[in-house]
Amino acid sequence: MFGERVRYDPMPVEVFRSLPFPGIDIAANMFQFIAEVPEHAGQRDLAVARSVNPSLCGFDAWVEQTRTRLALAVGTR
């Protein structure tokens, strides 16, 4: 996004669940479900999603649309 290389370092669900944030247990349950039931991603109907949200876009398009705002939010460039 900012032209910098990054390394993905996955966090185990148990570590994520132990973070001191409100609602972390709910978020951890979601990530655990995604990790343990990968076929759920294939069950999404993009046509239905686009009918609900016509401005839905892919990640690359989202990055281009939000690059400036995100850079300001994280305090870079």
Stockholm file with secondary structure:
# STOCKHOLM 1.0

chainA/1-77         MFGERVRYDPMPVEVFRSLPFPGIDIAANMFQFIAEVPEHAGQRDLAVARSVNPSLCGFDAWVEQTRTRLALAVGTR
#=GR chainA/1-77 SS CCSCCCCCCCCCHHHHHTSCCTTHHHHHHHHHHHHHCGGGGGGCCHHHHHHHCTTCCCHHHHHHHHHHHHHHHHTCC
#=GC SS_cons        CCSCCCCCCCCCHHHHHTSCCTTHHHHHHHHHHHHHCGGGGGGCCHHHHHHHCTTCCCHHHHHHHHHHHHHHHHTCC
//
